[in-house]
Amino acid sequence: MNDQSLRYWIGFNRINGIGAVRMNALLAYFSDLEQAWHASENTLMTVLNDRRACANLVQLRQTIDLDADLITLRKIGARAITLLDDDYPPLLRQISAPPPVLYIKGDLQQADLRALAIVGTRSPTAYGVKAARGLAHALVKAGWTVVSGLAKGIDAAAHSTALRYGGRTIALLGHGIDQVYPADHDVLAAQISKQGALVSEYPLGTPPYGKHFPERNRLISGLSRGVIVVEASLRSGALTTVNHALDQGREAFAVPGPIQSPESAGTHLLIQKGHAKLITSIADLWTEFEPGLLESPVAFVPDEPAAKVKRSKPIQSGADTKHTARKANADEKPVANLFDLVETPAPPTLTAADLRGIDGIDEQAITIWGLLHDKPLRIDDLCVISGLAVALIITALTMLEIHGLIRQSGGLIYAISELE
């Protein structure tokens, strides 16, 4: 869609009270949205049957600069697509009332038709983090895209593991594409935009209001073939994601946890009510989506090595990609056990060039960051190795920690962060 037409879609997306249903009504009545934008209030009232939405439109169109958002999107390296564009995600187009406009930083690919969402609590246990990592590792090794919501905890574990193992990952945002929330996930968000995409339905400048995140959850499930809940309390937003998934005809899975753990109470409820299928190994997913990848299920046993997996020839199917498999290299075997994750981290995906331009990160901070890649170090060790003054080192460490690039691993020992 050219900019002349796109600007009106973006304009309508800023009008409170005009969503997917009313946009469809406008498109059905007018030849295009440019004509709708300039229509009289009486005509708009006839089409929309909502006095407040009409008043909002009449007021906003007198003051808004329709080109401003297009200029800003180009400046931040993002773009907007509409329901009429060929590259609008096919899975999302299938849901009830899909967003008329999507703002994207990064890229969406045909490969993302094979995507699964991993969601859960913002305050996971070590058990939950390890399970999320194992799942994400297994998915990207088999060529699947990992979808989540950029939140702390399970979301971040899923995103960062997908990145670490060279896979694709998509983050759905509850705010404008020009912002990052939580703020200390700015580096993680930047990496996702390079190895997948950040996606939002909200106009530029929209803050992370609480009500947006339950709304955002329908897009997490909408962009995915299914949703996996790792850990969730009884009041977790991850449960709403499952509700959306079921409404959309998607599959839902839940990882069991310790029976006394409040972080697993929600996942256990999903299993008890029959709303989500129990998942004890990656084989449970492949049984549903990739039957050619495994001969038999593998038990969910954290302390035992994963069973060997035999890879058969991927199944090919035309437009229906439910059982399509990417042919992997000979040494890329799916991870069978949820906990079967390589514990030795791969070489860091970030480079010094990635850090330049981040607010507060100067050359001294980049030097310290580079030294910590070898091993965790104390402040006095950093003084000796770098030759920098203590005050400069403390300032550098503070800024690196604020941006989630390093962490304290005990006492005054600092180490590279895993971005969770």
C-alpha positions in Angstrom: 0.0 0.0 0.0 1.4 3.4 -0.9 2.0 6.1 1.7 -0.9 8.2 0.4 -3.4 5.5 1.3 -1.5 4.2 4.3 -1.6 7.6 6.1 -5.4 7.4 6.3 -5.3 3.9 7.8 -2.9 5.2 10.4 -5.1 8.2 11.0 -8.2 6.1 11.7 -6.1 3.8 13.9 -5.7 6.8 16.2 -9.4 7.4 16.6 -10.9 6.1 19.9 -13.9 3.9 19.2 -12.9 2.9 15.7 -11.5 -0.6 15.6 -11.7 -3.5 13.2 -15.5 -3.8 13.0 -16.1 -0.1 12.3 -13.1 0.0 9.9 -14.8 -2.8 7.9 -18.0 -0.8 7.9 -16.2 2.3 6.6 -14.5 0.2 3.8 -17.8 -1.3 2.8 -19.5 2.1 2.5 -16.8 4.3 1.0 -14.6 3.5 -1.9 -11.5 4.1 0.2 -10.5 5.5 3.6 -9.4 8.8 2.2 -13.0 9.4 1.2 -14.2 8.3 4.6 -11.7 10.6 6.4 -13.2 13.7 4.7 -16.8 12.6 4.9 -19.4 14.7 6.7 -20.3 14.0 10.3 -23.8 13.1 9.3 -22.6 10.5 6.8 -20.1 9.1 9.3 -22.9 8.8 11.9 -24.9 6.8 9.3 -22.1 4.4 8.8 -20.6 4.1 12.3 -23.8 4.7 14.4 -21.6 5.9 17.3 -21.7 9.6 18.1 -18.6 9.6 20.3 -16.4 7.9 17.6 -17.7 10.4 15.0 -16.9 13.3 17.3 -13.4 12.0 18.0 -12.8 11.7 14.3 -14.1 15.2 13.4 -12.0 16.7 16.2 -8.8 14.8 15.4 -8.8 15.3 11.7 -8.6 19.0 12.1 -5.3 18.9 14.0 -3.5 15.7 13.1 -0.5 15.6 10.7 -1.1 12.4 8.8 2.4 12.3 7.5 4.1 12.6 10.9 3.7 9.0 11.8 5.1 7.8 8.5 8.2 10.0 9.0 8.6 8.7 12.6 8.3 5.1 11.5 11.0 5.5 8.9 13.3 7.2 11.5 13.0 4.3 13.9 13.3 1.6 11.3 9.7 0.4 11.5 6.8 0.2 9.1 3.0 -0.2 9.1 0.9 -2.7 7.2 -2.8 -3.0 6.8 -5.4 -5.8 6.4 -5.4 -5.1 2.7 -1.7 -5.7 2.3 -0.4 -9.1 1.0 2.2 -9.4 3.7 -0.4 -9.1 6.6 0.2 -12.3 8.7 -2.2 -15.0 7.4 -2.7 -16.6 10.8 -3.7 -13.2 12.3 -6.0 -12.5 9.5 -8.0 -15.6 10.5 -9.0 -14.3 14.0 -12.1 -12.4 14.9 -11.6 -8.7 14.4 -8.0 -8.7 13.4 -6.1 -5.4 13.9 -6.7 -3.1 10.9 -3.1 -1.8 11.2 0.1 -3.5 12.5 3.3 -1.6 13.3 6.3 -3.8 12.7 10.0 -3.4 13.6 12.0 -6.2 12.0 10.4 -8.6 9.5 7.7 -11.2 9.3 8.5 -14.2 7.1 6.7 -17.1 5.5 8.6 -19.3 8.0 6.6 -17.7 10.8 3.5 -19.6 9.8 5.1 -22.3 11.9 5.1 -20.5 15.2 4.3 -21.5 18.8 3.8 -19.1 21.7 5.5 -19.6 25.0 4.0 -17.6 27.9 3.9 -17.6 31.6 4.5 -15.7 34.8 6.8 -12.7 35.2 8.1 -14.2 38.4 9.1 -17.7 37.5 10.9 -20.3 39.5 14.2 -21.8 38.3 12.2 -24.8 37.2 10.0 -22.7 35.0 12.8 -20.8 33.4 14.6 -24.0 32.5 11.5 -25.5 31.0 10.9 -22.4 28.9 14.5 -22.4 27.7 14.2 -26.1 26.8 11.0 -25.6 24.8 12.4 -22.6 22.9 15.6 -24.4 22.2 13.7 -27.4 20.8 11.4 -25.3 18.7 14.1 -23.2 17.0 16.2 -26.3 16.3 13.3 -27.7 14.4 12.8 -24.4 12.5 9.8 -23.1 14.4 9.4 -19.4 15.4 8.9 -18.6 19.1 6.2 -16.0 19.9 5.8 -14.2 23.3 5.2 -10.9 24.9 8.6 -9.4 25.9 7.6 -9.4 29.6 10.0 -10.4 32.3 10.3 -14.0 33.4 9.0 -16.7 31.0 8.6 -14.4 28.0 12.2 -13.1 28.2 13.6 -16.7 28.8 11.8 -17.8 25.6 12.8 -14.9 23.5 16.5 -14.8 24.6 16.9 -18.6 24.1 15.5 -18.4 20.6 18.0 -15.7 19.8 20.9 -17.5 21.5 20.4 -20.6 19.2 19.9 -18.6 16.0 16.2 -18.9 15.8 13.4 -16.5 15.0 11.3 -14.9 17.6 8.4 -12.4 17.6 7.4 -10.1 20.4 3.8 -8.7 20.6 3.7 -5.4 22.4 1.1 -3.7 24.6 2.2 -0.2 23.6 3.5 1.8 20.6 6.3 0.3 18.5 8.5 3.3 19.4 8.7 2.3 23.0 10.1 -0.7 25.0 8.4 -2.1 28.1 9.9 -3.1 30.5 12.6 -0.4 29.8 15.5 -2.7 30.7 14.5 -5.0 27.9 15.7 -2.5 25.3 18.7 -4.6 24.3 16.6 -7.7 24.1 14.0 -5.8 22.0 16.8 -4.6 19.6 18.0 -8.1 19.1 14.5 -9.4 18.4 14.0 -6.8 15.7 17.1 -8.1 14.0 16.2 -11.8 14.3 12.5 -11.6 14.1 10.0 -8.8 14.7 8.5 -6.5 17.3 4.7 -6.1 16.5 2.1 -3.8 17.9 -1.4 -2.8 17.0 -1.2 0.5 19.0 -0.4 3.9 17.4 3.0 5.5 17.9 3.4 7.0 21.4 0.9 4.8 23.1 2.0 4.1 26.7 2.0 0.6 28.2 -1.4 0.9 29.8 -2.4 -2.2 31.9 -5.6 -2.8 29.8 -3.5 -3.2 26.7 -1.8 -6.4 27.7 -4.9 -8.6 27.9 -5.9 -7.2 24.5 -2.3 -7.9 23.2 -2.6 -11.5 24.4 -5.1 -12.3 21.6 -2.4 -11.4 19.1 0.1 -13.7 20.8 -2.2 -16.6 20.2 -3.4 -15.3 16.9 0.1 -15.3 15.4 0.7 -18.9 16.7 -0.4 -22.4 15.9 -0.7 -23.0 19.6 0.1 -21.6 23.0 2.3 -23.2 25.7 1.9 -22.0 29.3 5.0 -22.8 31.4 4.2 -21.3 34.8 1.1 -19.3 35.7 -0.7 -18.4 38.9 -4.5 -18.4 39.1 -4.6 -14.7 38.2 -1.9 -14.8 35.5 -2.5 -13.0 32.2 -1.2 -16.2 30.5 -4.6 -17.8 31.2 -6.3 -15.1 29.1 -3.9 -16.0 26.2 -5.2 -19.6 26.4 -8.8 -18.4 26.4 -8.0 -16.4 23.2 -6.3 -19.5 21.7 -9.3 -21.7 22.3 -11.6 -19.1 20.8 -9.4 -18.9 17.8 -9.2 -22.6 17.3 -5.6 -22.8 18.3 -4.0 -25.6 20.4 -3.2 -25.0 24.1 -0.6 -26.8 26.2 0.5 -26.5 29.9 3.7 -27.6 31.6 3.0 -29.3 35.0 4.8 -28.1 38.0 5.2 -29.0 41.7 1.8 -29.4 43.2 2.5 -27.0 46.1 3.9 -24.2 43.8 1.5 -21.2 43.4 3.3 -20.4 40.1 1.9 -23.6 38.7 -1.6 -23.3 40.1 -2.9 -21.8 36.9 -1.3 -24.3 34.6 -2.7 -27.2 36.7 -6.2 -25.6 36.5 -5.9 -25.4 32.8 -5.1 -29.1 32.7 -7.8 -30.1 35.2 -10.5 -28.2 33.2 -9.4 -29.7 29.9 -8.5 -26.3 28.5 -4.9 -27.2 27.9 -3.1 -30.5 27.1 -0.5 -31.8 29.5 3.0 -31.4 28.0 5.8 -33.5 29.6 8.2 -33.5 26.7 8.8 -32.0 23.3 7.3 -35.2 21.9 3.9 -34.0 23.0 4.2 -31.0 20.7 5.6 -33.0 17.8 2.7 -35.5 18.1 0.4 -32.6 17.4 2.4 -30.6 14.9 5.4 -32.6 13.6 4.6 -36.3 13.7 7.5 -37.1 11.5 10.1 -35.9 14.0 9.8 -38.5 16.8 9.3 -42.2 16.9 8.1 -42.2 20.5 7.5 -39.9 23.5 10.3 -39.0 25.8 9.8 -38.7 29.5 10.0 -35.4 31.3 13.0 -36.2 33.5 15.3 -33.2 34.2 18.3 -35.1 35.4 18.6 -37.7 32.6 19.9 -37.1 29.1 17.4 -36.8 26.4 16.7 -39.9 24.4 18.0 -40.1 20.9 15.6 -38.8 18.3 15.2 -40.1 14.8 14.5 -37.5 12.1 12.4 -38.6 9.2 11.8 -36.8 5.9 9.8 -33.7 6.5 6.2 -33.8 5.5 5.2 -31.4 2.7 1.8 -29.9 2.3 0.7 -27.0 0.1 -1.1 -24.1 1.8 -1.7 -26.0 5.0 1.6 -25.6 7.0 0.4 -27.4 10.1 2.6 -30.4 9.5 5.3 -28.9 7.3 8.8 -29.3 8.6 12.0 -27.5 7.7 14.8 -29.8 6.6 17.5 -29.3 9.1 21.2 -29.9 8.9 22.3 -33.4 9.8 23.7 -32.3 13.1 20.5 -30.4 14.1 18.3 -32.9 16.0 15.2 -31.8 17.9 15.6 -31.6 21.7 13.4 -34.3 23.1 13.3 -33.4 26.8 12.0 -30.0 28.0 15.1 -29.6 30.2 17.6 -30.8 27.6 19.2 -27.4 27.0 22.9 -26.9 26.4 24.0 -25.2 29.5 27.2 -23.7 28.1 26.1 -20.5 26.4 26.8 -20.0 22.8 29.0 -17.1 21.8 27.3 -13.8 22.6 25.0 -12.5 19.8 25.7 -8.9 20.8 28.7 -7.0 19.6 30.3 -3.8 20.7 28.7 -2.1 17.7 25.3 -3.1 19.0 26.0 -1.2 22.3 27.0 2.0 20.7 24.1 4.4 20.6 22.5 3.0 23.7 21.8 5.8 26.2 24.6 6.0 28.8 26.8 3.3 27.3 30.2 4.9 26.5 33.5 3.4 25.3 34.5 2.7 28.9 31.3 0.7 29.5 31.9 -1.3 26.3 35.4 -2.1 27.4 34.1 -3.4 30.7 31.4 -5.4 29.0 34.0 -7.0 26.7 36.2 -8.0 29.7 33.3 -9.7 31.4 32.7 -12.0 28.5 35.8 -13.9 29.5 34.7 -14.6 33.0 32.9 -12.9 36.0 35.2 -10.3 37.6 35.3 -8.2 40.8 35.6 -4.4 40.6 39.3 -4.5 41.8 40.1 -7.1 39.0 38.5 -4.8 36.4 40.6 -1.9 37.7 43.8 -3.9 37.2 42.9 -5.3 33.8 41.4 -2.2 32.3 43.6 0.4 33.9 40.5 2.6 34.4 39.7 4.5 37.6 37.4 3.0 40.1 34.8 5.8 39.7 34.7 5.2 35.9 34.3 1.5 36.4 31.4 1.9 38.8 29.7 4.3 36.5 30.1 1.8 33.6 28.9 -1.1 35.6 25.8 0.8 36.8 24.8 1.7 33.2 25.4 -1.8 31.9 23.3 -3.2 34.8 20.5 -0.7 34.1 20.3 -1.9 30.5 20.3 -5.6 31.5 23.7 -6.3 29.9 25.4 -7.5 33.1 24.3 -8.7 36.5 25.8 -9.2 39.9 26.5 -12.9 40.4 27.2 -12.6 44.1 28.9 -9.9 46.3 30.7 -7.5 44.0 31.3 -10.0 41.3 29.8 -9.0 37.9 29.0 -11.2 35.0 27.4 -11.0 31.5 23.6 -11.1 31.7 21.5 -13.6 29.7 18.9 -10.9 29.2 16.3 -12.5 31.4 
